[in-house]
Amino acid sequence: MRSILRSLLFNSRKNVKANVNKIVSVLNDITKERLIVQGTILHGHLIKTGISSQKHIAVKLLIMYLKSRKPKEIGQMLKEFDGFNLVVHNCLITANLEWGKMDEARRLFDEMPERNEVSWTAIISGFLRFGRVDEAICYFERNPFQNLFSWTATISGLVQNGLSFKAMKLFVEMLQSGVIPNNVTFTSVMRACGELSDFYLGTCVLGLIVKVGFEHDLSVSNSLITFNLRLNDVVSARRIFDRMQCRDVVSWTAILDMYVQMGDLAEARRVFDEMPERNEVSWSTMISRYSQNGDAEEAVNLFHRMVQQGYKPNKSCFASVVSALASLEALITGRIVHGQILKIGIERDAFIGSSLVDLYCKCGSSKDGRVAFDSILEKNVVCWNSMVSGYSLNNQLEEAKELFDKIPQKNNISWNSLITGYLEYEKFDEVFEVFSDMLLSGEQPSKSTFSSVICACASLASLERGKNLHGKVIKLGFHSDVFVDTALLDMYAKSGNVESSKKIFKRMPKRNEISWTAMIQGLAENGFAEEALAVFEEFEWTKSITPNELILLAVLFACSHCGLVDKGLHYFNSMEKVYHMQPNARHYTCVVDMLSRSGRLSEAEKFILDMPCEPEVQAWAALLSGCKTYRNERMAVRVAEKISELAEKHPEGYVLLSNVYASAGRWLDVLHTRKEMKEKGLKKSGGCSWIEVRNQLHSFYSQDGSHSESTEIYEVLELLRSEMQLI
């Protein structure tokens, strides 16, 4: 730019007339790029050479200062023009409209002694751009120059204001007045047809487009693609795209968005990779879709490529990539992106802020999440829900409840966020309390709500509450939902009501891997191991779902509890060969338990020693239990020593070791072990049982007398014990 300026200034002294066009061209570029410093330098040199006084150049200089909003320079330039100048007045009206100074633009317009079509079109389109439709229409009706440009500006403005029906009426009036539409008119009209979802009207306009000869125009073709996509006619949209003689980034982005909306991410990526030119929208579309589809890593990779290639991410793009980073728990990269957001000043946006809250909370930094939350200027319910969920995720349940109570207008997700937090950290009483408050508030529970609350019932084996919820589920029509049904069958199974669990499973219209797992596990845990294996065999016949680790763990559990060792070993060996998955430590522990229960102790010990991963303490405990059952004292000593060694690394080993010594009557060793536990700050949970009476849960812990009726209860227990001794 500097070399061009130097050349122009040198030549301008020699041949003024020859350089006027070049100077005008350079001023246009300076105005477009907002290079006001270079523009001011050029203006100074033009004053020296006397060229600045030429009206054409003076107008361009005025426009440059208007675009850069330099009031002092604008005032000086206006002095250059003697009397009224139509072009200058049009420039001032346009500038004031761009600045949003509608009343000043109106004043300038009304004071004009004469006006041309540019004046009228500018005031009409300006008022429409700011949503002042009635005033714009008033000016349009007064306009003596109702030519193609004023008609098109008014029709386009109406469409942009969501008044598509009114725009179509005006389009008909335009045709009746004998004005022939151009490509801009047709583009707006096709958009209106799409907004109205009027296929017949769109077809009529298409016929007119062909008749006038604009069917191959780029912007018109783009509008036709969008129109067909609005009507879900992807075949026609693709056909128009394929027939286009030339395409721009809008054409490619429309087709890209089509495949994204269809959920065909592979085809969308193919189109994206083929695009000769991309814009911020196309990048943002792909990043957002990858983030929503759970491929957070690819979303972040695309974002890096986008920034490296010089594109500026928009709000939607930043929100998507921050969400992806939250899924990856990538705190360091998240902070870098947050820095970019702060630099361009959009951190106070509600959706950006919500994504940042989610990022920090998922990375365990709820304090930073709260800072991001507090910085949001206008918080919507999404922001509040994100922060409540963040606190819940990090076991800050008091803070979550306190913030929840402050939400100005709660929605279903607000209630679910708090319920999920209490459920995650086994605060089951609070789950039921919040659920009751939700019902009292008039908020209707969703499928997700019922899944969570039923899960709490399952954890407590609270059958009466579960039945009550089942009734509500049926009443609201959620009983055919796969997640609600799975929660119900799990609840019934854990409450010992296997028949109800089986009935729900049989009538489920659709099952997923969690449903099958819950049914197999429920049957096995209730002693129906053979039925559990029959269900798994039925599952294998479906072929629609691939077995996962949890299903096979449930199968091994079933085999272990019904003594089907060889069958269990067959399933275990099939994990890699048939199901193509690597067994984890829990699968190995289950096999050890299975071998130990059947008395194959040497085989179980060898199996542990040959494991490719470090054995769980529970694996040794299962073997020790087998040693006790089959009176293998020599092996029991070895296993107990091994558990003692592991206790240093795994604190739960101390609890197991203490139980081992107690069952063997080695009370000095029990005392020694518990002393070590106390020194290390470890606590053994007391044995607990509970019973539900009239929807109230009564819990009883070992050596606990806190229950209000404990005296009477222990007296009855003592009476029963003495009666049993007499038998």
C-alpha positions in Angstrom: 0.0 0.0 0.0 2.9 2.4 0.8 4.6 1.9 -2.5 1.3 2.5 -4.4 0.8 5.7 -2.4 4.3 6.8 -3.2 3.9 6.1 -6.9 0.5 8.0 -7.0 1.9 11.0 -5.2 4.9 11.3 -7.5 2.9 10.8 -10.7 0.1 13.2 -9.5 2.4 16.1 -9.8 3.1 15.3 -13.5 -0.2 14.2 -14.9 -3.2 15.0 -12.7 -6.0 13.9 -15.0 -4.4 10.5 -15.7 -4.2 9.7 -12.0 -7.6 10.7 -10.8 -9.1 7.2 -11.5 -6.1 5.6 -9.8 -6.5 7.8 -6.7 -10.2 7.1 -6.6 -9.5 3.3 -6.7 -6.9 3.6 -3.9 -9.3 5.7 -1.8 -11.9 2.9 -2.3 -9.5 0.3 -1.0 -8.4 2.5 2.0 -12.1 3.0 2.9 -12.8 -0.7 2.6 -9.9 -1.7 4.7 -10.4 1.2 7.2 -6.8 2.3 6.7 -7.5 5.8 8.0 -3.8 6.6 8.8 -2.8 6.0 5.2 -5.9 7.8 4.0 -5.1 10.9 6.1 -1.5 11.0 4.6 -2.8 10.7 1.1 -5.4 13.5 1.8 -2.5 15.8 2.9 -0.6 15.2 -0.2 -3.7 15.7 -2.4 -4.3 19.0 -0.7 -0.7 20.1 -1.6 -1.2 19.1 -5.3 -4.6 20.7 -5.4 -6.4 17.5 -6.4 -8.5 17.2 -3.2 -10.7 20.0 -4.4 -12.0 17.9 -7.3 -15.6 17.0 -6.4 -15.2 13.3 -7.3 -12.2 12.9 -5.1 -13.7 15.1 -2.3 -16.7 12.9 -2.2 -14.5 9.8 -1.8 -12.5 11.5 1.0 -15.8 12.3 2.7 -17.0 8.7 2.5 -13.6 7.6 3.9 -14.0 9.8 7.0 -17.7 8.8 7.4 -16.8 5.1 7.4 -14.1 5.7 10.0 -16.4 8.0 12.0 -14.1 11.0 12.2 -16.4 14.0 13.0 -13.7 16.7 12.9 -12.5 15.6 9.4 -16.1 15.1 8.2 -16.8 18.8 9.3 -13.8 20.0 7.4 -14.7 18.1 4.2 -18.3 19.4 4.2 -16.9 23.0 4.0 -15.3 21.9 0.7 -18.8 21.8 -0.9 -20.6 25.1 -1.6 -24.3 25.0 -1.2 -26.5 21.9 -1.5 -24.9 18.8 -3.0 -27.2 15.8 -3.7 -24.4 13.2 -3.6 -23.0 14.5 -0.3 -26.5 14.5 1.3 -27.0 10.9 0.2 -23.6 10.0 1.8 -24.6 11.7 5.1 -28.0 9.9 5.1 -26.4 6.5 4.5 -23.7 7.1 7.1 -26.3 8.1 9.8 -28.4 5.0 9.0 -25.3 2.8 9.4 -24.6 4.5 12.8 -28.2 3.8 13.9 -29.0 7.6 14.0 -32.4 7.2 12.4 -33.8 10.6 13.5 -30.8 12.4 12.1 -31.1 10.5 8.8 -34.7 11.4 8.6 -34.0 15.1 9.3 -31.4 15.2 6.6 -33.7 13.5 4.2 -36.7 15.8 5.0 -34.5 18.9 4.6 -33.3 18.0 1.1 -34.6 20.4 -1.6 -34.3 17.6 -4.1 -34.0 13.9 -3.9 -33.1 11.1 -6.4 -33.7 7.3 -6.4 -30.6 6.8 -4.3 -32.0 9.1 -1.5 -35.3 7.2 -1.4 -33.8 3.8 -1.6 -31.3 4.6 1.2 -34.0 5.9 3.6 -36.3 2.9 2.9 -33.7 0.2 3.3 -32.2 1.9 6.3 -35.5 2.0 8.2 -36.2 -1.6 7.3 -32.8 -2.7 8.5 -33.7 -1.4 12.0 -37.1 -3.0 12.0 -39.1 0.3 11.5 -41.3 -1.3 8.9 -44.3 1.0 8.9 -42.2 4.2 8.4 -40.2 2.4 5.6 -43.5 1.5 3.8 -44.7 5.1 4.2 -41.6 6.4 2.5 -41.9 3.7 -0.2 -45.5 4.7 -1.0 -44.3 8.4 -1.3 -41.4 7.5 -3.5 -41.7 9.0 -7.0 -38.9 6.8 -8.2 -40.5 3.3 -7.8 -37.9 1.6 -9.9 -36.4 -1.9 -9.7 -34.0 -0.9 -6.9 -36.6 0.6 -4.5 -39.0 -2.4 -5.1 -36.1 -4.9 -4.4 -34.9 -3.0 -1.3 -38.4 -3.0 0.2 -39.1 -6.7 -0.6 -35.7 -7.7 0.8 -36.2 -5.6 3.9 -39.7 -7.2 4.6 -38.2 -10.7 4.2 -35.4 -9.8 6.7 -38.0 -8.6 9.1 -39.9 -11.9 8.9 -42.8 -10.4 6.9 -42.6 -12.9 4.0 -46.3 -12.9 3.2 -46.2 -9.1 2.9 -43.1 -9.3 0.8 -44.8 -11.7 -1.6 -47.8 -9.3 -1.9 -45.4 -6.5 -2.8 -43.7 -8.7 -5.3 -47.0 -9.3 -7.1 -47.6 -5.5 -7.1 -44.2 -5.0 -8.6 -44.9 -7.5 -11.5 -48.3 -5.8 -12.1 -46.6 -2.4 -12.3 -44.4 -3.8 -15.2 -41.1 -3.8 -13.3 -39.0 -6.9 -14.2 -37.2 -8.5 -11.2 -33.4 -9.0 -11.1 -31.3 -11.6 -9.4 -31.4 -9.8 -6.1 -35.2 -9.6 -6.2 -35.5 -13.3 -7.0 -33.1 -14.3 -4.2 -35.2 -12.5 -1.6 -38.5 -13.8 -3.1 -37.3 -17.4 -3.0 -36.2 -16.9 0.6 -39.8 -15.7 1.4 -41.3 -18.8 -0.3 -39.0 -20.9 1.9 -40.0 -19.1 5.1 -43.7 -19.6 4.1 -43.0 -23.3 3.2 -45.1 -22.7 0.1 -44.1 -25.3 -2.5 -46.6 -24.1 -5.1 -45.7 -20.5 -4.8 -42.0 -21.4 -5.0 -42.6 -23.4 -8.2 -44.4 -20.4 -9.7 -41.5 -18.1 -9.0 -39.1 -20.7 -10.3 -41.0 -20.6 -13.6 -40.6 -16.9 -13.7 -36.9 -17.2 -13.0 -36.5 -19.5 -16.0 -38.6 -17.2 -18.2 -36.5 -14.1 -17.3 -33.3 -16.1 -17.6 -31.8 -16.1 -14.1 -31.9 -19.9 -13.5 -28.1 -20.1 -13.8 -27.4 -17.0 -11.7 -25.2 -17.8 -8.7 -27.2 -16.1 -5.9 -30.6 -17.3 -7.4 -29.3 -20.9 -7.5 -28.2 -20.6 -3.9 -31.6 -19.4 -2.9 -33.2 -22.3 -4.8 -31.0 -24.8 -2.8 -32.0 -23.2 0.4 -35.7 -23.2 -0.6 -35.6 -26.9 -1.4 -33.8 -27.7 1.9 -36.5 -25.7 3.8 -39.0 -28.2 2.3 -36.8 -31.2 3.1 -36.3 -31.9 -0.6 -32.6 -32.9 -0.4 -32.7 -34.6 -3.8 -33.7 -31.4 -5.6 -31.3 -29.3 -3.6 -28.4 -31.6 -4.6 -29.6 -31.7 -8.2 -29.5 -27.8 -8.4 -26.0 -27.8 -6.8 -24.7 -30.4 -9.2 -26.0 -28.4 -12.2 -24.5 -25.1 -11.1 -22.0 -23.8 -13.6 -20.1 -22.0 -10.9 -20.4 -22.2 -7.1 -19.3 -20.0 -4.3 -18.8 -20.6 -0.6 -22.5 -20.0 0.1 -23.4 -22.9 -2.3 -20.9 -25.3 -0.7 -21.9 -24.3 2.8 -25.6 -24.9 2.0 -24.9 -28.4 0.8 -22.6 -29.0 3.8 -25.3 -27.9 6.2 -27.7 -30.2 4.4 -25.7 -33.3 5.2 -25.1 -32.1 8.7 -28.8 -31.8 9.3 -29.3 -35.3 7.9 -26.8 -36.6 10.4 -24.5 -37.9 7.6 -21.3 -36.6 9.1 -19.1 -38.7 6.7 -20.7 -37.1 3.6 -20.6 -33.7 5.2 -16.8 -34.1 5.9 -16.3 -35.2 2.2 -18.1 -32.1 1.0 -16.1 -29.9 3.5 -12.8 -31.4 2.3 -13.8 -30.7 -1.4 -14.7 -27.1 -0.8 -12.4 -24.8 -2.9 -13.2 -22.0 -0.5 -14.4 -22.0 3.1 -15.8 -19.3 5.4 -16.4 -19.0 9.2 -19.8 -20.6 8.8 -18.6 -23.8 7.1 -15.8 -24.2 9.7 -18.2 -23.6 12.6 -20.8 -26.0 11.2 -18.3 -28.9 11.1 -16.7 -28.1 14.5 -20.2 -27.9 16.1 -21.3 -31.2 14.5 -18.2 -33.1 15.6 -18.6 -31.7 19.1 -22.3 -32.7 19.3 -21.5 -36.2 17.9 -19.1 -36.9 20.7 -15.9 -36.6 18.5 -14.5 -33.8 20.6 -10.9 -34.5 19.5 -11.7 -34.0 15.8 -13.7 -30.8 16.7 -10.6 -29.4 18.4 -8.3 -30.4 15.6 -10.5 -28.6 13.1 -10.6 -25.5 15.3 -6.8 -25.5 15.3 -6.7 -25.8 11.5 -9.3 -23.0 11.2 -7.2 -20.6 13.3 -4.0 -21.5 11.5 -5.5 -20.7 8.2 -6.4 -17.2 9.3 -10.2 -17.6 9.9 -11.8 -15.8 12.8 -14.1 -18.0 14.8 -17.6 -16.7 15.6 -19.5 -17.1 18.9 -21.0 -20.4 17.8 -17.6 -21.8 16.9 -16.1 -20.8 20.2 -19.0 -22.3 22.2 -18.6 -25.6 20.3 -14.9 -25.9 20.7 -15.1 -25.0 24.4 -17.7 -27.7 24.8 -15.4 -30.2 23.0 -12.5 -29.2 25.3 -14.8 -29.7 28.3 -15.5 -33.3 27.1 -11.8 -33.9 26.8 -11.2 -32.2 30.2 -8.4 -30.3 28.4 -8.0 -27.5 31.0 -4.7 -26.0 29.6 -6.0 -25.7 26.0 -9.3 -24.5 27.4 -7.5 -21.6 29.2 -5.8 -20.7 26.0 -9.1 -20.5 24.1 -10.6 -18.6 27.0 -7.8 -16.1 26.5 -8.8 -15.6 22.8 -12.4 -15.1 23.9 -11.4 -12.5 26.4 -9.3 -10.7 23.8 -12.2 -10.2 21.4 -14.6 -9.4 24.3 -17.3 -12.0 24.0 -16.9 -13.8 27.4 -20.0 -12.1 28.7 -22.2 -13.8 26.1 -24.6 -16.2 27.7 -23.8 -19.2 25.5 -20.0 -18.6 25.6 -20.2 -18.2 29.3 -22.2 -21.4 29.8 -19.6 -23.3 27.8 -16.8 -21.9 29.9 -18.6 -22.8 33.1 -19.0 -26.4 31.8 -15.3 -26.5 30.8 -14.0 -25.5 34.2 -16.4 -27.6 36.2 -15.7 -30.7 34.2 -12.0 -30.1 34.8 -12.6 -29.9 38.5 -12.2 -26.2 38.8 -15.6 -25.0 39.9 -14.1 -21.9 41.4 -13.1 -20.7 37.9 -16.4 -21.9 36.6 -18.1 -19.5 39.1 -16.0 -16.6 37.9 -17.1 -17.3 34.3 -20.7 -17.6 35.5 -20.5 -14.3 37.4 -19.1 -12.5 34.4 -22.2 -13.2 32.2 -24.2 -10.0 31.9 -27.6 -11.4 31.0 -27.9 -14.9 32.5 -30.5 -17.2 30.9 -31.7 -20.5 32.4 -28.9 -22.4 30.5 -26.2 -20.4 32.4 -27.9 -21.2 35.8 -28.2 -24.9 35.0 -24.6 -25.1 33.9 -23.4 -23.8 37.2 -25.7 -26.0 39.3 -24.6 -29.0 37.2 -20.9 -28.0 37.7 -21.3 -27.8 41.5 -23.2 -31.1 41.5 -20.4 -32.7 39.4 -17.8 -31.7 41.9 -19.7 -32.8 45.0 -20.4 -29.2 46.1 -24.0 -30.1 46.8 -24.7 -27.3 49.3 -23.5 -24.7 46.8 -25.5 -26.4 44.1 -28.7 -26.2 46.2 -28.0 -22.6 47.3 -27.6 -21.5 43.6 -30.6 -23.6 42.5 -32.8 -21.7 44.9 -31.7 -18.5 43.3 -32.7 -19.4 39.8 -35.3 -16.9 38.7 -37.2 -19.2 36.4 -36.4 -22.9 36.7 -37.0 -25.4 33.9 -37.0 -29.2 33.8 -33.2 -29.3 33.4 -32.7 -27.2 36.5 -34.5 -29.8 38.6 -32.7 -32.7 36.9 -29.3 -31.1 37.5 -29.8 -31.1 41.2 -31.4 -34.5 41.3 -28.6 -36.0 39.3 -26.0 -34.5 41.7 -27.7 -36.0 44.8 -28.0 -39.3 43.0 -24.3 -39.4 42.0 -23.2 -38.9 45.6 -25.8 -41.3 47.1 -27.8 -38.6 48.8 -31.0 -40.5 48.2 -33.2 -38.7 50.8 -32.4 -35.4 49.1 -33.3 -37.0 45.7 -36.8 -37.7 46.9 -37.1 -34.4 48.6 -36.2 -32.4 45.5 -38.5 -34.6 43.4 -41.4 -33.9 45.7 -40.6 -30.1 45.5 -40.5 -30.4 41.8 -44.0 -31.9 41.7 -45.3 -29.3 44.1 -43.9 -26.5 41.9 -46.0 -27.8 39.0 -43.0 -28.8 36.9 -43.8 -32.0 35.1 -41.0 -34.6 35.4 -39.3 -35.7 32.2 -38.1 -39.2 31.3 -34.6 -38.2 32.6 -36.1 -37.2 35.9 -37.9 -40.6 36.3 -34.8 -42.5 35.3 -32.8 -40.8 38.1 -35.4 -41.0 40.8 -36.2 -44.7 40.0 -32.4 -45.4 40.2 -32.4 -43.9 43.7 -35.3 -46.3 44.6 -33.2 -49.2 43.2 -30.2 -48.2 45.3 -32.3 -48.3 48.4 -34.4 -51.3 47.3 -37.4 -49.1 48.0 -40.2 -51.1 46.3 -43.2 -49.0 47.5 -41.7 -45.8 46.2 -40.7 -47.5 43.0 -44.2 -48.8 42.5 -45.6 -45.3 43.1 -43.2 -43.9 40.5 -44.1 -46.7 38.1 -47.8 -45.5 38.3 -46.7 -41.9 37.5 -44.6 -43.2 34.5 -47.7 -45.0 33.0 -49.9 -42.0 33.6 -47.5 -39.6 31.7 -47.0 -42.2 28.9 -43.3 -42.7 29.5 -43.5 -46.5 30.0 -42.3 -47.2 26.5 -39.1 -45.2 26.9 -36.0 -47.5 26.8 -34.2 -45.6 29.6 -37.2 -45.4 32.0 -38.1 -49.0 31.4 -34.5 -50.0 32.1 -34.5 -48.1 35.3 -37.8 -49.8 36.3 -36.6 -53.3 35.6 -33.4 -52.6 37.5 -35.4 -51.3 40.5 -37.7 -54.3 40.6 -34.8 -56.7 40.3 -32.8 -55.0 43.1 -36.0 -55.0 45.3 -36.3 -58.8 44.8 -39.5 -58.5 42.6 -38.0 -60.4 39.6 -41.3 -61.3 38.0 -42.2 -57.6 37.6 -38.7 -57.0 36.2 -39.2 -59.8 33.6 -42.6 -58.4 32.6 -41.2 -55.0 31.9 -38.3 -56.5 29.9 -40.6 -58.6 27.8 -42.9 -55.8 26.8 -40.1 -53.3 26.0 -40.5 -52.2 22.3 -36.8 -51.4 22.1 -33.9 -52.6 24.1 -30.3 -51.3 24.3 -27.2 -52.9 25.8 -28.0 -51.4 29.3 -31.4 -53.0 29.3 -30.0 -56.5 28.5 -27.2 -56.0 31.1 -29.7 -54.9 33.8 -31.9 -58.0 33.1 -29.0 -60.5 33.0 -27.5 -59.0 36.2 -30.9 -58.8 38.0 -31.6 -62.5 37.3 -28.1 -63.6 38.4 -28.2 -61.5 41.6 -31.6 -63.0 42.6 -30.4 -66.6 42.1 -31.8 -67.2 38.6 -28.4 -67.7 37.0 -29.6 -70.2 34.4 -32.4 -67.8 33.3 -29.8 -65.0 33.1 -27.7 -67.1 30.7 -30.8 -67.9 28.6 -31.4 -64.2 28.3 -27.8 -63.7 27.1 -28.3 -66.4 24.5 -31.4 -64.6 23.3 -29.4 -61.4 23.2 -26.8 -63.1 21.0 -29.5 -64.1 18.5 -30.6 -60.4 18.1 -27.3 -59.5 16.3 -28.4 -55.8 16.5 -26.3 -55.0 19.5 -22.7 -56.0 20.2 -22.0 -57.3 23.7 -20.0 -54.9 25.9 -17.9 -55.3 29.0 -20.7 -54.9 31.4 -22.9 -57.6 29.7 -20.1 -60.1 29.8 -19.3 -59.3 33.4 -23.0 -60.0 34.3 -22.7 -63.3 32.3 -19.6 -64.3 34.2 -21.3 -63.4 37.5 -24.2 -65.6 36.6 -21.9 -68.6 35.7 -20.0 -68.1 39.0 -23.2 -68.2 41.1 -24.7 -71.3 39.5 -21.4 -73.3 39.3 -21.2 -73.3 35.5 -17.4 -73.0 35.5 -16.7 -74.4 32.1 -19.4 -72.3 30.5 -18.0 -69.3 32.3 -14.5 -70.0 31.1 -15.8 -70.4 27.6 -17.4 -66.9 27.7 -14.3 -65.4 29.2 -12.0 -66.9 26.5 -14.5 -65.7 23.9 -14.1 -62.1 24.9 -11.0 -61.5 22.7 -11.5 -64.2 20.1 -15.3 -63.7 19.4 -16.3 -60.3 20.9 -12.9 -58.6 20.2 -12.6 -56.9 23.6 -9.8 -57.0 26.2 -10.9 -58.3 29.6 -10.4 -55.9 32.5 -9.5 -56.6 36.1 -13.2 -57.1 37.1 -13.6 -59.9 34.6 -10.5 -61.6 35.9 -11.8 -61.3 39.5 -15.1 -62.8 38.4 -13.3 -65.8 37.0 -11.2 -66.2 40.2 -14.4 -66.1 42.2 -16.0 -68.7 39.8 -13.0 -71.1 40.2 -12.8 -70.6 44.0 -16.5 -71.3 44.5 -16.2 -74.6 42.7 -13.1 -75.7 44.7 -10.6 -75.3 41.8 -8.3 -73.4 44.1 -4.9 -74.3 42.5 -6.3 -73.3 39.2 -7.6 -70.0 40.6 -4.3 -69.2 42.2 -2.4 -69.9 39.0 -5.0 -67.8 37.1 -4.2 -64.8 39.4 -0.5 -65.2 39.0 -0.8 -65.4 35.2 -3.0 -62.3 34.9 -1.6 -59.7 32.4 -2.8 -56.9 34.7 -2.4 -56.3 38.4 -5.0 -58.4 40.3 -7.6 -56.6 42.4 -7.6 -57.1 46.1 -11.1 -58.6 45.6 -9.6 -61.4 43.5 -7.3 -62.5 46.4 -10.3 -62.2 48.8 -12.4 -64.4 46.5 -9.6 -67.0 46.6 -9.3 -66.7 50.4 -13.0 -67.3 50.7 -12.7 -70.5 48.7 -9.8 -71.6 50.9 -12.0 -71.2 53.9 -14.9 -73.1 52.3 -12.7 -76.0 51.2 -10.4 -75.9 54.3 -7.1 -75.3 52.4 -5.2 -73.7 55.3 -1.8 -73.7 53.6 -3.0 -71.7 50.6 -5.1 -69.5 52.9 -1.9 -68.4 54.8 -0.2 -67.5 51.4 -3.2 -65.6 50.2 -3.6 -63.7 53.6 0.1 -62.7 53.3 -0.5 -61.4 49.8 -3.6 -59.4 50.9 -1.4 -58.0 53.7 1.2 -56.8 51.1 -1.5 -55.3 48.9 -3.0 -53.4 51.8 -0.1 -50.9 51.7 -1.1 -50.0 48.1 -4.9 -50.6 48.4 -6.4 -49.4 51.7 -9.5 -51.6 51.2 -7.1 -54.6 51.7 -6.9 -53.7 55.4 -10.7 -54.2 55.7 -10.5 -57.6 54.0 -7.5 -58.6 56.1 -9.3 -57.7 59.3 -12.3 -59.8 58.2 -10.0 -62.7 57.3 -8.3 -62.7 60.8 -11.7 -62.3 62.5 -13.2 -65.3 60.7 -10.1 -67.4 61.7 -10.4 -66.3 65.3 -7.0 -64.5 65.3 -8.2 -61.6 67.4 -4.7 -60.2 68.2 -4.1 -59.8 64.5 -7.5 -58.2 64.1 -6.6 -55.6 66.8 -3.2 -55.0 65.1 -4.8 -54.5 61.7 -7.5 -52.1 63.0 -4.8 -50.2 64.8 -2.9 -49.7 61.5 -6.2 -48.7 59.9 -6.8 -46.0 62.6 -3.2 -44.7 62.2 -3.7 -44.4 58.4 -7.1 -42.6 58.9 -9.1 -45.5 57.3 -12.6 -46.4 58.5 -14.5 -49.6 58.0 -18.1 -49.0 57.2 -20.4 -50.8 59.7 -22.8 -53.5 58.5 -26.1 -52.0 57.6 -29.6 -53.3 56.9 -32.9 -51.4 56.3 -36.6 -52.0 55.9 -39.2 -49.8 54.4 -42.5 -49.3 56.3 -45.2 -47.1 54.9 -42.9 -45.3 52.5 -40.4 -44.5 55.4 -37.0 -46.1 55.3 -35.6 -47.4 58.6 -31.8 -48.0 58.6 -29.9 -50.2 61.2 -26.1 -50.2 61.6 -24.0 -52.6 63.6 -23.9 -51.7 67.3 -26.1 -48.6 66.6 -28.8 -47.5 69.1 -29.8 -44.3 67.4 -33.2 -45.5 66.2 -36.1 -43.9 68.1 -37.5 -47.4 68.9 -34.2 -49.2 69.3 -34.9 -50.4 72.9 -38.1 -52.1 71.8 -36.5 -53.6 68.7 -33.6 -55.1 70.6 -36.0 -56.6 73.2 -37.9 -58.3 70.5 -34.7 -59.5 68.9 -33.5 -60.9 72.2 -36.9 -62.7 72.7 -36.6 -64.2 69.2 -33.0 -65.3 69.9 -34.0 -67.0 73.2 -36.9 -68.7 71.4 -34.6 -70.0 68.7 -32.2 -71.5 71.2 -35.1 -73.5 72.7 -35.8 -75.2 69.4 
